[in-house]
Amino acid sequence: MGEPESGFDRDVDRAWREFRGDLADHVAAMRDGGGLVLEPLAEESGGPAGPCVQFYAWGDQQVRCEVPSNLHLSEDRHLLPQDEALLLQLGWQAPSRDPDAPEDGGSPAFWMDLPSSWADRLAEVAVRVLREVWGVPHPLFLRAESFGTASTHEFETPAPVAEAAPKMPVSGPVHPLGEEHLRELIEDTVGDRVGDTPTWDEDGDLVLRIADVLVFVGVGAGAATVDLLAPIVHSISGRTRAMEVVSDLNRQWPQLKFVLIDDRVAVVNHLPASPFVPEHLVSALDRMSGFLEGVDHDFAAHVGGLPMHGHGLDDYFESPDFEASDDHDPFEEDMWEPRLEDDLPSALLELRDHHIHGRSDVPVETVAAIGDQEASRLQQFLELSTEQHVGWTSESLNRAFVGDDAGVAAADAKALEWKLTSWSLAAALSYLEQPADRPTRRRNPTKPNTDEPPLFDNPDEPTLFDGFGD
């Protein structure tokens, strides 16, 4: 997933999605001899062919898609090396001959041949080229020319829509006319509050940053609710402990709901959407803001994980993008590979060795001492340990799937060692941040390091909803 989009960007992406669907339908219906050329509306003359994407149907439901090479383009419209690399990455074949050379089954342009049943793929890569190579900002800026067999209907580019009248601010209850209308109401309400146009992600959720944590505002099933979601802690090493904390939080904050999702804790809220009451959404954000301002490293350590402060969208949702293939074996090239122990800090391995064979009674003072009484170092250890715990747990599941019982037992043993190590590190972090009197490691007083930064930066910067509830 990338950076969040503005409302304008979301509308543009929606227009391209609709255009891509119409293009796929047209290409799928093309028959032998039919063709289609798409070119930027502003291009008058870019060479013998000019910037474009063209389709030609031939044979038994085959379609060729071509993008002009530099042989067909004027110098000021030549493809850059990164453009040519993108074309090859998307599946085009490089030009195979000069325009005047005998035909060889290829083309002097970048080309790909696919069955018409792959029209969705052809439309997808064509849109990528129109946007990223030829720089077309919107389907409105395209010219389409269909030719060939009469069985293929004319392909029409989108027509401009009439400019809508300015929207009046919403103040009272409103019954949404549908999901899109509800999204507009949400955007207007939050925009009025923050004085700016909110941003949306590709899943259709409005994205805010409150107290340095991302908050997602979305629409529930059937547009019946407005849903707020804020992941606050990640890389939780002990679900039992986390469930106890979540239960306590739900008692302390009855107007919010806390949930444990895999190795993360999130705070959620669901508001009725029919009618939609703007002040209800603002009040819900006020309450969530009040809670999020108190979420710090100590809170995350209490839960047994790490805080979500400062993370972007890519850190919240990670989904591997593997190419679909009949020959793809997820238990070979894509399987998690444990970090070599030689790459891990020796102090962390020393701590892990305390937990071999399921030992869990390591004093918190011992763990803190192994980390030189430095919270930043223990936090680094916790992240590495959690990575190992999650990885070995996944390895165990993978081995079980292929029937490797010995592999399951070995992976489970490793996962337990790192799970206990993570618990010890989280407890030590909490111990170090307590104000209670305890011995600390003394450094050489004769050579103080006055340039050493504090362990934790705490910039006093205003966040998106600072001032809510004042």
Buried (B, 14 or more C-beta within 10 A) or exposed (E): BEEBBBBEBBEBBEBBEEBBEBBBBBBBBBBBBBBBBBBBEEBEEBBEBBBBBBBBBBEEEBBBBBBBBBBBBEEEBBBEEEBBEBBEEBEBBEBBBEEEEEEEEBBBBBBBBBBBEBBBBBBBBBBBBBBBBBEBEBBBBBEBEBEBEEEBEEBEBBEEEEEEEEEEEBEEEBEBEEBEBBBBBBBBBBBBBEEEEBBBBEEBBBBBBBBBBBBBBBBBEEBBBBBBBBBBBBBBBBEEBBBEBBEEBBEEBEEBBBBBEEBBBBBBBBBEBEEBBBEBBBBBBBBBBBBBBEBBBBBBBBBBBBBBBEBEBEEBEEEEEEEEEEEEEEEEEEEEEBEEEEEBBEBBEEBBEBBEEEEEEBEBEEBBBBBEBEBBBBBBBBBBBBBBBBBBBBBBEBBBEEEBEEBBEBBBBBBBBBBBBBBBBBBBBBBBBEEEEEEEEEEEEEEEEEEEEEEEEEEEEEBBBEEBEE
